[in-house]
Amino acid sequence: MIRLGILGHSRVAEMAVCRPARRVAGFEVAAVAGRDDLRAADFARRHGIPRSFGGVGELLDAECVDAVYVCLPHHLHARTALEAVAAGKHVLVEKPLALAAADAAPLPGRRDAAGVVVAEAVMAQHHPWQDTVRELLRAPEMGPVERVETRICFPLAEERIARLRPPAQGGGALCDVAPYWLQFLQATVGLEVREVEGSFAGPGGADLACDARLALAGGVTASLHAGYLEPYAATHTVRCAGGTLTVQDFLRPVLGDYQVRIAVETDGGAGPRLHPVSGGGFYDNQLRAFLDLVAAESAGPDPLAPALERVAVMERVYRHACAAAGVQGP
C-alpha cells in the first residue's frame, strides 16, 4: 500500500488523485498540505483524507506518507520535488516538471541517492491510443511524416485569466499544455530539435494564447497552437507523404474511460477510416503506472529522462517567445 500525500489542494488534485485513488488498488490518500492551512483542512474534510498539514515541510516530514503528488504552481514544481526526494518520498509531480532545465538537473542524481521514484504527470502517455498511432503511422501507404500540428485550447473564465502568472512563474497556456505536445512528439517522431520559435500574447506578459514551432531531425516540422479564449480543442494532426492521421479530442479520457478516435485518410482512399481506442481513464492509468514504478524490483526505462528532454525544449520555446515579447522568462 502506497500512502500518498497531496501537496496542493486544487481541482486538479481532486481529478488526478482523490477520485481515481478510490478505484486503483494499492493507494491510500493519507494527507494533504498546501499554502493555505484552512483550504487544506477543508479539502481533507471534503475528500475524506485523514490528515492535513499546515505546510509542505510538515507533510514531507510525516511518517504517514510514502509518496507525494505535487500540484503547486508551476514555478514550485522542481523545488518541491527536490525537497520531497530529500525527505525520502517518491514523487509524482504535475506537468511541467520544471520551467527551466537547470532547475530539474539535480533530480536524477538526488533521486538515485535517495532510492526513490520521480515521474512527471503527463497522463496521456499511459493510454493505448499512442500505441495505435505508432502502429498506424508504420503503414507503408502513409509514407514518412512531414508535419505534426497540435491544437489545444480551452476557454477560461475571466477571473481565472486575471490570475495568470508572469512567465517567470510559469505564465499561462504554453507551460500548461506544452508537455502534452512534446510527449506526443517523443512518442511518434522523436524530439531531436534543430530550431525553435515561439510567440504569445496576454495580460501582464502571461501567455493567454501562444504559438510554437519546432524544426526536427529528418525535415519534420511540429507546431503548437494553444490558448484560453477559443473554443475547446485537443487534436494532433500528423501529415505524412501519403496521408493524414488525426487524433480527435485526445484529452477526453481525463473524464474517464472514453474512446479516443483516430482518423486516417490516405491519398486516393475512399475517405477517412476511424479507429476508436478505449483503454481506461487517464488518471486511473497514471496512478497504476506510478504504483508500478514504485513497486518495480528491477530497473526499467527511466521516466525522468524524457521529462527532462521536454523541459529543455519547452524552456527554449518559452525563452524565444519571451524575448520576442520583451518580457522576462523563466
N, C-alpha and C positions, 0 to 999 in steps of 0.2 A: 504494500500500500504506500503510495506517494502522498505525503501530506504537503499540500500546496498552499503557499501564501500569495496573496494578490497585493501587488504594490500599485496602487491607483484604484479609483472607485468610479470609473466612467461606465457608460453604456457598453463600450467595447468589452470591458471585463465581464459584464453580465452575459454578453453573447458568446464570448470566446472561452469562458471558463465556467461560470456558475451554472448555466443551463446544460452544456454538454457533459460536465462532470457528473451530473445525475445519471447519465446514460453510459458512461465509459467506466468499466470496472477497473479498479486499481488506483483510483484517485479519491482523495478526500480534500475538500477545500477547508483548510484548518484556520486561516486567519486572513485579515485584510488590514492594510495600513495605507495612508496617503498623506497629503499635505494639509488636510483639513480633518482634525480629530472627530468633529461632530458628524461630518459626512461619512467618514469611515465607519463610525459606530452605527449610523443609520443604514448603511449598505450591508453591514454584517447582520443587522436585525432583519432586514427585508429578505435576505437570501439564506438565512439560517446558518450563518458562519459562526463557529463557536467563539472566536476571539477577534477583537480589533485592537490595534495598537496606535499610540499617539504619534508615531513617526516611523519612517523607513528603517532607521537604525534599530529600533526596538524589535521590529518584526525579524530583521536579519539575525538578531541575537537570540531569538526564541528557539528553544529546543523542540517545540511542537511543529516546526516547519522543516521539511527536507528540500524543498524546491520552491522557486518563486516565479511568478508571471509578472513581468514589468510592463505596465501600460501607463506610465507617467508621460508628460510632454516630451516631444521628440528629442530635445536637446539634453534631457536627463537619462536617456536610454543607456548609452555606453557607460557613463559614470556609475549608474546604479547597478548595471550588470557586473562591473568590476568589483563594486562593494559586495555584491552577493557572492561572487566567486571567492573573495577574500574571507567571507563568512562560512565557506564550505557548502554553499547551496547550489543545486542545479538551477539553471536559468533558462526560461523561455521568455524572450524579450520581443515586444511588439516591433513591427517594422516602422521606420527603418532602424536597423541595429545601431547605427550612429550617423551623424551628419557629416563627419569627416573621417577619412581613413586613419589619420593619426590617433583619433580618439579610440578607435577599436583595435589598433595594432597590438596593445599589450594583452588582449584577451586570450589568444591561443596559448601563449606561454604560461600565463597565470592559471588558465583552466587546467592545463596539463599538470601543473604543480599541485593543484588542489584536488585533482582526480574527479572533477565534476563535468557535467554536460552543459554546453551553452548552444542554444539554437535560436534562430530568428523566426518569428511567427508570420511567415508568408504562406497562409493556409492553402492557397490554390495549388501549391506544389504537391499536396497529399491526395489529389483526386485523380482517378484514372483517365480523365479526359485528356491529360497531357500525353499519356502513353498512346492514346488513339491518334492524337495529332501527329506524333512522330511516325507512327505506322503509316498513316495516310500520306504523309509527305514523302515517304520512301517509294511510293508507287511510281513506276517508270514514266507513266504518262504525265506526271506532274512536272518533271524536269527540275532543274536547280532552282533554289529560292533566290529571288531577286530583291523583293522588298517585304518588310513587315511593318504594318501600320496598326497602331493601337490607339483606341479612343476610350477614355474613362472619365465620365462626367456624372456628377450628382449634385442637384441643387441644394444649397444650404439656406437656412433661414437667415434673415438679416442680422439677428442678434449673434448668431454663430460667426458670420462673416466679420462682424465687428470685433470678434475676439481672436482673429487670426494673428499669429505671432510674426515678428520680423524674421528675415531669413537667417540671422544668426541663431535663432531659436527654432528653426525648422519651418518657418513660413507657412505655406498652405498646401496647394494642390500637388506640387512636384514631389516633395518628400512623402506625402500621403500615399500616392499611388505608384510612384516610380518603381518600388520593389516588385510589384506585380508585373510590370512591363519587362524589367530586366531579368526577372526569374524566367519568364516565358522565353525570352531570347536565349538564355542559358540552356533551356530545355530543348530548343529547336535548332538554332543556328550558331550558338556559341556567342561569347561576349569578348572577342578579340577586337578591341576598338582602335580605329585609326584616327578618327576625328570626331569631335563633339560640337554641337551647337545647342543653345538654349535661349529662350526668351520668355518673359512673363509680364503681367501687369496686375496691379491690385492695390488695396489701401495700405498706406504706411510701408510700402516696399514689399509687402507679402504677395505671394503669387495666387491671386484669385483665379487666374487662368494661365496656363503655361503650354509651351510647345518645345519639344526637344527632338533632336535628330542625331543619329549616330551613323558614321561610316564604318562598316565592319569588314573583317577579312573576307576575301573572296568577292569583293564588289557588292556585297549585300548592304542595303541601307535599311535603317529602322527608325521609325518616327513615333512620337507620342503626342497626343493632344489630351490635356486634362483640364478640368475646370469645375467651378462651383455654381455657375449661373445657368448653364444649359440643361436641357432635358437629360434624364438618366441615360447613360450608355456604358457598356462594358464589352467591347469587341476587340478581338485580334483578327487581322486580315493578313494572310500570307499570300503574296503574289509570286507565283512561280513562272518559269518559262512556258509551261504547258497548261496552266490553270490557276485557280484561286481557291484557297481554303479560308473559311471564315468561322471563327469560334464565336457563337452568338451568346450574349448575356452570360459571360463566363463567371461572373461573381454570384450568380443566383444561388448556388449551394450554401451561401452564408445563411440562408433561411432554413436549411435542412436538406434532405435527400431529394433534391430536384435534379432533373436531367439537364445536362449541358448539350446543346445542339451544335453540331459541326456540319457546315455546308461545304460541299466540294463541287466545283464546276470546272470541267476540263474543256480545253479548246476543241470545238467540234462535237461536244457532248450534247445530249438531249435536254440538258437542264441541270440545275443543282441537285445533288444527292445528299440527303440528310442522314447524319449519323448521330442519333441520340445516345448519350453516355450517362449512366447512373453510377453511383459509387459512394453514397453516404454524404452527409453534410460536411462542409469544410472544417468546422470547428471540432466536431467529433473525431474526424480523421486526424486532425492536428494533435489533439490530446493523446490519441493512441500512438502516433508516431513519436511523440516526446516520451511517452511511457516506455516504448521500445528502446529508445536511445539510452534512457536511464538504466533499464534492466539488462542491456546488452552485455554479454560476458566476453565478447571478442570485438575488436575494433572493426568498424565498417567505414563507409565514406564519411569524411569529416564534414559535419553540417555547417561549420564556421567558414570553411574555405569559399564556397560560393557566396555566402553572405558578405564576406569581406570584399569579394570582387564586385558585388553590386554596390556596396558603399562607395568604393573608389570611383566607379563610373558615375554614380549619382552626384557625387561631390564635384566631379569635373563639369558635368552639365550645369549644376546649380551655380558654380562659380562663374561659368561663362555667362549665364543669364543675369547674375547679379552685376557683373562688370558692365554688361550692355545696358542695364537699368540704372547704373550708378548708385547701387546700394551695397552695403557691407554684407558679405556672405558668411557662411558658417566657419 
